[in-house]
Amino acid sequence: MRRPELDLLLDWAAGEGWNPGLRDADAFFAADPEGFLIALRGDTPVAAISVVRYDDNYSFLGFYIVPPAYRGRGYGYQIWQAAMAAMGQRTIGLDGVPEQQENYRRSGFQFAHRNIRYEGQWHPAQWQNSVPGWADIVPLSAVPFAMIASYDRAFFPTSRDVFLRYWIKQPGTVALGLAANDGLSGCGIIRACRHGWKIGPLFADTAEGAQALFRALAATVTDSAPIYLDVPQCNPGAIALVENHGMKPVFETARMYTREPPDLSWLRTYGITTFELG
């Protein structure tokens, strides 16, 4: 798939209700320019899937979409087989929608935990007047990238430096960190989406730090559009954060892997980065 075709894939994802970010495409494509597959019938796209290979050991599968008009014709199965072959012997992760989870199990994926998308909507002034006075909340642009990448390694199975460089610098994105004596103790990013705003990731060493970042990010939204946060259910502190702010669940996936789930810091994960790339 060429870069312009990824815009079509994001349109398909929006049509499925996944609500991608307005500027996600460049960061996604940079992660693995050869990791996006599209099936054509003549010149017509009929199916797509992403197979982002972060290194020789880990990959993430997403964007598995067949438009409704082309379902039931075998296009999805064919592109799935091509994607699995492209992964080689790597461990594969994915976020599966409920109606596909049994199919993923039959393909060798093991359930790890649920990820739940929460939605909240507030008047902008509510957040601007309630942000705690944490002097150590800083723009990530002021933090050395090596420090950001080092902190991120606790939350992802391998390094994803190329993706991160693009992700934190997307136009219209606000990226904040919690400074600590020896590096970071939290970070969060909010970006404009097809509908509203989405925070992701949201990582923090403490619940208090997560709340401070959450409110600081929400306070940057100048309209009353909804804000979304994709929360790992295995972190009770993350569930408490969204419930305490009156957010409601609107969508869910299952995080699944082809091998034993990686040992990640889920109790410090208050919002995952993205359903599409992990």
Sine and cosine of phi, psi and omega as CSV:
sin_phi,cos_phi,sin_psi,cos_psi,sin_omega,cos_omega
0.00,0.00,0.73,-0.69,0.08,-1.00
-1.00,0.09,0.33,-0.94,-0.07,-1.00
-0.82,0.57,-0.71,0.71,-0.01,-1.00
-0.87,0.49,-0.49,0.87,0.00,-1.00
-0.94,0.34,-0.37,0.93,0.03,-1.00
-0.91,0.42,-0.48,0.88,0.07,-1.00
-0.89,0.46,-0.62,0.79,0.07,-1.00
-0.90,0.44,-0.66,0.75,0.00,-1.00
-0.89,0.46,-0.63,0.78,0.05,-1.00
-0.92,0.40,-0.56,0.83,0.10,-1.00
-0.90,0.43,-0.67,0.74,0.07,-1.00
-0.86,0.50,-0.70,0.71,0.00,-1.00
-0.87,0.49,-0.65,0.76,0.05,-1.00
-0.89,0.46,-0.62,0.78,0.03,-1.00
-0.90,0.43,-0.44,0.90,0.05,-1.00
-1.00,0.09,-0.03,1.00,0.01,-1.00
1.00,0.03,0.27,0.96,-0.05,-1.00
-0.99,0.15,-0.32,0.95,0.12,-0.99
0.85,0.53,0.87,0.49,0.02,-1.00
-0.93,0.38,0.29,-0.96,0.07,-1.00
-0.95,0.32,0.44,-0.90,-0.03,-1.00
-0.91,0.42,-0.49,0.87,-0.08,-1.00
-0.86,-0.51,0.44,0.90,-0.07,-1.00
-0.94,0.35,-0.46,0.89,-0.24,-0.97
-0.85,0.53,-0.70,0.72,-0.07,-1.00
-0.90,0.43,-0.66,0.75,0.02,-1.00
-0.92,0.40,-0.68,0.74,0.03,-1.00
-0.87,0.50,-0.75,0.66,-0.07,-1.00
-0.92,0.40,-0.59,0.80,0.00,-1.00
-0.90,0.43,-0.50,0.87,-0.03,-1.00
-0.87,0.48,-0.58,0.81,0.04,-1.00
-0.24,-0.97,1.00,-0.04,-0.06,-1.00
-0.86,0.51,-0.31,0.95,0.03,-1.00
-0.97,-0.23,0.20,0.98,-0.13,-0.99
-0.99,-0.12,0.21,0.98,-0.02,-1.00
-0.84,-0.55,0.87,-0.49,-0.08,-1.00
-0.94,-0.35,0.59,-0.80,0.05,-1.00
-0.70,-0.71,0.68,-0.74,0.04,-1.00
-0.98,-0.20,0.70,-0.71,-0.02,-1.00
-0.89,-0.46,0.63,-0.78,0.22,-0.98
-0.93,-0.36,0.98,-0.17,-0.22,-0.98
0.93,0.36,-0.86,-0.51,0.07,-1.00
-0.97,-0.23,0.13,0.99,-0.10,-0.99
-0.99,-0.16,0.85,-0.53,0.09,-1.00
-0.92,0.40,0.76,-0.65,-0.05,-1.00
-0.82,-0.58,-0.16,0.99,0.01,-1.00
-0.22,-0.98,0.39,-0.92,0.02,-1.00
-0.45,-0.89,0.33,-0.94,0.04,-1.00
-0.29,-0.96,0.48,-0.88,0.11,-0.99
-0.92,-0.40,0.59,-0.81,-0.01,-1.00
-0.68,-0.74,0.95,0.30,-0.11,-0.99
-0.98,0.22,0.88,-0.48,-0.03,-1.00
-0.98,-0.18,0.95,-0.31,-0.05,-1.00
-0.98,0.20,-0.54,0.84,0.10,-0.99
-0.33,-0.94,-0.29,-0.96,-0.05,-1.00
-0.97,0.23,-0.14,0.99,-0.09,-1.00
-0.90,-0.44,-0.35,0.94,-0.12,-0.99
-0.68,-0.73,0.64,-0.77,0.04,-1.00
-0.58,-0.82,0.28,-0.96,0.01,-1.00
-0.73,-0.69,0.72,-0.69,-0.05,-1.00
-0.96,-0.27,0.71,-0.71,0.00,-1.00
-0.37,-0.93,-0.12,-0.99,0.06,-1.00
0.79,0.62,0.57,0.82,0.01,-1.00
-0.99,0.15,0.99,-0.15,-0.14,-0.99
-0.69,-0.72,0.74,-0.67,0.25,-0.97
-0.86,-0.51,0.86,-0.51,0.02,-1.00
-0.84,0.54,0.55,-0.84,-0.08,-1.00
-0.77,0.64,-0.59,0.81,-0.06,-1.00
-0.92,0.38,-0.28,0.96,-0.08,-1.00
-0.90,-0.45,0.19,0.98,0.00,-1.00
-0.97,0.22,0.43,-0.90,0.02,-1.00
0.98,0.17,0.23,0.97,-0.03,-1.00
-0.90,-0.43,0.06,1.00,0.04,-1.00
1.00,-0.02,-0.03,1.00,-0.03,-1.00
-0.92,0.39,-0.63,0.78,0.01,-1.00
-0.89,0.45,-0.69,0.73,0.01,-1.00
-0.88,0.47,-0.68,0.74,-0.03,-1.00
-0.90,0.44,-0.70,0.71,-0.04,-1.00
-0.96,0.27,-0.49,0.87,0.11,-0.99
-0.88,0.48,-0.71,0.70,0.01,-1.00
-0.88,0.47,-0.65,0.76,0.03,-1.00
-0.90,0.43,-0.63,0.78,0.00,-1.00
-0.91,0.41,-0.72,0.70,-0.01,-1.00
-0.89,0.46,-0.61,0.79,0.04,-1.00
-0.91,0.41,-0.59,0.81,-0.01,-1.00
-0.93,0.38,-0.42,0.91,-0.03,-1.00
-0.96,0.29,-0.39,0.92,-0.06,-1.00
0.89,0.45,-0.71,-0.70,-0.04,-1.00
-0.99,-0.12,0.21,0.98,-0.01,-1.00
-0.92,0.38,0.49,-0.87,0.26,-0.96
-0.92,0.39,0.68,-0.74,-0.03,-1.00
-0.89,-0.45,0.74,-0.68,0.14,-0.99
-0.93,-0.37,0.40,-0.92,0.11,-0.99
-0.35,-0.94,0.30,-0.95,0.18,-0.98
-0.92,-0.40,0.94,-0.35,-0.10,-1.00
-0.98,-0.18,0.72,-0.69,0.09,-1.00
-0.94,0.35,0.45,-0.90,-0.12,-0.99
-0.80,0.60,-0.65,0.76,-0.09,-1.00
-0.95,0.31,-0.19,0.98,0.00,-1.00
-0.94,-0.34,-0.06,1.00,-0.14,-0.99
-0.90,0.43,-0.59,0.80,0.02,-1.00
-0.92,0.39,-0.60,0.80,0.07,-1.00
-0.89,0.45,-0.64,0.77,0.02,-1.00
-0.92,0.40,-0.60,0.80,0.06,-1.00
-0.88,0.48,-0.67,0.75,0.01,-1.00
-0.92,0.40,-0.36,0.93,0.05,-1.00
-1.00,-0.03,0.12,0.99,0.10,-0.99
0.98,-0.19,0.13,0.99,0.01,-1.00
-1.00,0.05,0.61,-0.80,0.00,-1.00
-0.94,-0.35,0.67,-0.74,0.03,-1.00
-0.93,0.37,0.71,-0.71,0.08,-1.00
-0.94,-0.35,-0.81,0.58,0.03,-1.00
-0.20,-0.98,0.20,-0.98,0.08,-1.00
-1.00,0.02,0.59,-0.81,0.22,-0.98
-0.91,-0.41,0.75,-0.66,-0.11,-0.99
-0.84,-0.54,0.79,-0.61,0.07,-1.00
-1.00,0.07,0.81,-0.59,0.05,-1.00
-0.94,-0.35,0.54,-0.84,0.00,-1.00
-0.82,-0.57,0.67,-0.75,0.11,-0.99
-0.64,-0.77,0.45,-0.89,-0.02,-1.00
-0.62,-0.79,0.79,-0.62,-0.07,-1.00
-0.61,-0.79,0.26,-0.96,0.15,-0.99
-0.97,0.25,0.70,-0.72,-0.07,-1.00
-0.79,0.61,-0.63,0.77,-0.07,-1.00
-0.88,0.47,-0.45,0.89,-0.01,-1.00
-0.86,0.51,-0.65,0.76,-0.01,-1.00
-0.98,0.18,-0.61,0.79,-0.04,-1.00
-0.90,0.43,-0.39,0.92,0.00,-1.00
-0.99,-0.13,0.00,1.00,-0.09,-1.00
-0.81,-0.59,0.20,0.98,0.03,-1.00
-0.96,0.27,0.81,-0.59,0.00,-1.00
-0.91,0.41,0.44,-0.90,-0.07,-1.00
-0.99,0.10,0.89,0.45,0.02,-1.00
-1.00,0.08,0.96,-0.27,-0.02,-1.00
-0.92,0.40,-0.32,0.95,-0.07,-1.00
-1.00,-0.06,0.19,0.98,0.19,-0.98
-0.99,0.15,0.86,-0.51,-0.10,-0.99
-0.75,-0.67,0.44,-0.90,0.13,-0.99
-0.90,0.44,0.66,-0.75,0.04,-1.00
-0.90,0.43,-0.36,0.93,0.06,-1.00
-0.90,0.44,-0.34,0.94,0.02,-1.00
-1.00,-0.03,-0.01,1.00,-0.05,-1.00
-0.97,-0.25,0.73,-0.68,0.05,-1.00
-0.82,0.58,0.69,-0.72,-0.06,-1.00
-0.87,0.50,-0.58,0.82,0.00,-1.00
-0.86,0.52,-0.57,0.83,0.03,-1.00
-0.94,0.35,-0.64,0.77,0.04,-1.00
-0.90,0.44,-0.73,0.68,-0.03,-1.00
-0.90,0.44,-0.62,0.78,0.01,-1.00
-0.90,0.43,-0.68,0.74,0.02,-1.00
-0.91,0.42,-0.63,0.78,-0.04,-1.00
-0.90,0.45,-0.42,0.91,-0.10,-1.00
-0.90,0.43,-0.36,0.93,0.05,-1.00
-0.96,0.29,-0.25,0.97,-0.16,-0.99
-0.90,-0.44,0.00,1.00,-0.05,-1.00
-0.61,-0.79,0.57,-0.83,-0.14,-0.99
-0.91,0.42,-0.31,0.95,-0.02,-1.00
-0.44,-0.90,0.06,-1.00,0.04,-1.00
-0.95,0.31,0.57,-0.82,0.04,-1.00
-0.67,-0.74,0.77,0.64,-0.16,-0.99
-0.89,0.47,-0.67,0.74,-0.03,-1.00
-0.88,0.47,-0.74,0.67,0.03,-1.00
-0.86,0.51,-0.73,0.68,-0.06,-1.00
-0.87,0.50,-0.65,0.76,-0.01,-1.00
-0.85,0.53,-0.67,0.74,0.04,-1.00
-0.95,0.31,-0.65,0.76,-0.13,-0.99
-0.89,0.46,-0.67,0.74,-0.08,-1.00
-0.99,0.15,-0.15,0.99,-0.03,-1.00
-0.90,-0.44,0.26,0.97,0.05,-1.00
-0.84,0.54,0.65,-0.76,0.10,-0.99
-0.84,0.54,0.69,-0.72,0.01,-1.00
0.99,0.16,0.09,1.00,-0.01,-1.00
-0.99,-0.12,0.61,-0.79,0.15,-0.99
-0.92,-0.39,0.83,-0.55,-0.04,-1.00
-0.84,-0.54,0.85,-0.53,-0.07,-1.00
-0.82,-0.57,0.45,-0.89,0.07,-1.00
-0.75,-0.67,0.36,-0.93,0.16,-0.99
-0.97,-0.23,0.92,-0.39,-0.03,-1.00
-0.97,0.26,0.62,-0.78,0.08,-1.00
-0.77,-0.64,0.20,-0.98,-0.06,-1.00
-0.85,0.53,-0.60,0.80,-0.08,-1.00
-0.93,-0.36,0.31,0.95,0.02,-1.00
0.53,-0.85,-0.82,-0.57,0.01,-1.00
-0.90,-0.43,0.49,-0.87,0.15,-0.99
-0.87,-0.49,0.17,0.98,0.05,-1.00
0.11,-0.99,0.35,-0.94,0.11,-0.99
-0.36,-0.93,0.44,-0.90,0.01,-1.00
-0.40,-0.92,0.46,-0.89,-0.04,-1.00
-0.69,-0.73,0.68,-0.74,0.11,-0.99
-0.83,-0.55,0.65,-0.76,-0.03,-1.00
-0.62,-0.78,0.43,-0.90,0.04,-1.00
-0.97,0.26,0.66,-0.75,0.00,-1.00
-0.86,-0.51,0.03,-1.00,0.02,-1.00
-0.83,0.55,-0.55,0.83,0.05,-1.00
-0.71,-0.71,0.94,-0.34,0.03,-1.00
0.97,0.25,-0.48,-0.88,-0.10,-0.99
-0.76,-0.64,0.51,-0.86,-0.01,-1.00
-0.77,-0.64,0.74,-0.68,0.10,-1.00
-1.00,-0.10,0.79,-0.61,0.03,-1.00
0.08,-1.00,0.84,-0.54,0.07,1.00
-0.99,0.12,0.12,-0.99,0.21,-0.98
-0.69,-0.73,0.98,-0.21,-0.01,-1.00
-0.90,-0.44,0.63,-0.78,0.04,-1.00
-0.34,-0.94,0.53,-0.85,-0.01,-1.00
-0.97,0.24,-0.37,0.93,-0.01,-1.00
-0.69,-0.73,0.36,-0.93,0.07,-1.00
-0.90,0.44,-0.59,0.81,0.01,-1.00
-0.91,0.42,-0.65,0.76,0.04,-1.00
-0.91,0.40,-0.64,0.77,0.03,-1.00
-0.88,0.47,-0.69,0.73,0.01,-1.00
-0.91,0.42,-0.65,0.76,0.01,-1.00
-0.88,0.47,-0.71,0.71,0.02,-1.00
-0.91,0.41,-0.68,0.73,-0.01,-1.00
-0.84,0.54,-0.75,0.66,-0.04,-1.00
-0.93,0.36,-0.60,0.80,0.03,-1.00
-0.91,0.42,-0.64,0.77,0.03,-1.00
-0.93,0.36,-0.72,0.70,0.00,-1.00
-0.88,0.48,-0.53,0.85,-0.03,-1.00
-0.93,0.36,-0.28,0.96,0.01,-1.00
-0.99,0.17,-0.21,0.98,0.00,-1.00
-0.98,0.18,0.83,-0.56,-0.11,-0.99
-0.98,-0.19,0.08,1.00,0.07,-1.00
-0.84,-0.54,-0.04,-1.00,-0.02,-1.00
-0.98,-0.17,0.37,0.93,0.03,-1.00
-0.92,0.39,0.45,-0.89,-0.01,-1.00
-0.92,0.39,0.42,-0.91,0.07,-1.00
-0.89,-0.46,0.68,-0.74,-0.04,-1.00
-0.89,-0.46,0.53,-0.85,0.08,-1.00
-0.61,-0.79,0.80,-0.60,0.00,-1.00
-0.99,-0.10,0.94,-0.35,-0.25,-0.97
-0.94,-0.33,0.74,-0.67,0.14,-0.99
-0.97,0.26,0.84,-0.54,-0.07,-1.00
-0.89,0.46,-0.38,0.92,-0.03,-1.00
-0.96,0.29,-0.06,1.00,0.07,-1.00
-0.95,-0.31,0.98,-0.17,0.01,-1.00
-0.85,0.53,-0.54,0.84,0.02,-1.00
-0.91,0.41,-0.57,0.82,0.03,-1.00
-0.94,0.35,-0.65,0.76,0.05,-1.00
-0.89,0.45,-0.66,0.75,0.03,-1.00
-0.89,0.46,-0.63,0.78,-0.01,-1.00
-0.86,0.51,-0.77,0.63,-0.06,-1.00
-0.94,0.34,-0.62,0.78,0.00,-1.00
-0.92,0.39,-0.62,0.78,0.02,-1.00
-0.91,0.41,-0.37,0.93,0.03,-1.00
-0.98,-0.20,0.22,0.97,0.12,-0.99
0.96,0.29,0.33,0.94,-0.01,-1.00
-0.99,0.17,0.47,-0.88,-0.07,-1.00
-0.85,-0.52,0.59,-0.81,0.03,-1.00
-0.95,0.32,0.68,-0.73,-0.03,-1.00
-0.77,-0.64,-0.18,0.98,-0.11,-0.99
-0.22,-0.97,0.45,-0.89,0.06,-1.00
-0.49,-0.87,0.37,-0.93,0.11,-0.99
-0.70,-0.72,0.14,-0.99,0.16,-0.99
-0.90,-0.43,0.81,-0.58,0.14,-0.99
-0.98,0.22,0.80,-0.61,-0.08,-1.00
-0.70,-0.72,0.47,-0.88,0.01,-1.00
-0.68,-0.74,0.42,-0.91,0.04,-1.00
-0.99,0.16,-0.26,0.97,0.06,-1.00
-0.77,-0.64,-0.15,-0.99,0.02,-1.00
-0.82,0.57,0.72,-0.70,-0.01,-1.00
-0.83,0.56,0.66,-0.75,0.02,-1.00
-0.91,0.42,0.43,-0.90,-0.03,-1.00
-1.00,0.09,1.00,-0.04,-0.04,-1.00
-0.91,-0.41,0.28,-0.96,-0.07,-1.00
-1.00,0.05,0.95,0.30,-0.06,-1.00
-0.93,0.36,-0.47,0.88,0.00,-1.00
-0.96,0.27,-0.16,0.99,0.13,-0.99
-0.94,-0.33,0.08,1.00,0.03,-1.00
-0.99,-0.13,0.94,-0.35,-0.01,-1.00
-0.98,-0.20,-0.23,0.97,0.09,-1.00
-0.32,-0.95,0.78,-0.62,0.00,-1.00
-0.97,0.24,0.26,-0.97,-0.08,-1.00
-0.94,0.33,-0.82,0.58,-0.06,-1.00
-0.27,-0.96,0.65,-0.76,0.09,-1.00
-0.91,0.42,-0.47,0.88,-0.13,-0.99
-0.98,0.21,-0.61,0.79,-0.08,-1.00
-0.85,-0.53,0.10,1.00,0.07,-1.00
1.00,-0.09,0.00,0.00,0.00,0.00
